[in-house]
Amino acid sequence: MYKVLSIEAWRYNAGWDWNSWHCIDEITIDIDNKDACFDALMQYVSTQDKTKFTINDDGYNIVLCYHAEYDRPLFAIEYGNTL
């Protein structure tokens, strides 16, 4: 079981700082299947235009980013904090 996080991030230099994040759901998923992670995170987005989003692995989270806004992080699956 993995936490789904909603992310509030601030633009900082060439990247983003996560100002705060909140658990909005828990899911069971194959964390190695990036396509499944992408589809799972897209359910929390109001638009379904997948061309506007990318998915990144920061070594701790699978992060859904809005690439139309400089890859702004929106939602994540937290896997680095599981027991």
N, C-alpha and C positions, 0 to 999 in steps of 0.2 A: 504494500500500500504506500502510495506516494502522495505528498501534499501538492496541491495546485495553489500557486501563489499569484495574487494580483500585485503588480509592481507600480509604485510611484517612483519615477526616476527623474533626476535633474541633469540637464546637459552640462558637461564639464569638459573643457578643452575639446579633444577629439572623440570623447566617449561619453558614458553615462555613469552617474553615481546613483545607486539605489537609495533613495531617501527613506522609503518605508515599503514594507510588503506585508501582505495579510493572507492567511490561509483561507481560501474560499471553497475548497472542495478536497476530497481525497479520492484517488483513483488507483486501480490496479491495472498495470500496463507493462509491456516488455520495453524497458527503458532503452534497450539497444536498437529498437525498431523506430528510427527517426520519423518515418512516414506516419506511423501510428501516433507518435507523440505530437507531430504537427497537427494531425486531424483532431486529436483529443483537445489540444489547446485552442484550435479554431472555433470550437463550440462556445467559447466565452467572448468571441468577437462579434460585434454587431453586423459587420459585412462579411460576406463569404467569398470575396474576391481574393483568392489565395495568391495572386501574383503580387500583392502589396506586402506580403509577409515573408520573413525568413525564419529559420530555426537555427539556434546556435547552442553549443554545449560549452559552458564555461568551466567545466570540471567539477561542478557542484550542482548545477541546474541545467535542465533543457529549457532554453528561453525562446519564446515567441517574440519576434521583433517586427516592428512596423518599419519596413525599409524605406517607405516614402518620406519618413521623418528621421533620416539619419540612423536607422536601425534602433529606434527607441524601444526598449524592452517593455512589454505589456503584461505577459503572463509567463509563468515558469512551472515546470515540474521539478520539485526539489528531490534529488536522489542522494545528495552527499551527506544527509543527516539521518539516514535510516539505520536502524540497529540490526 
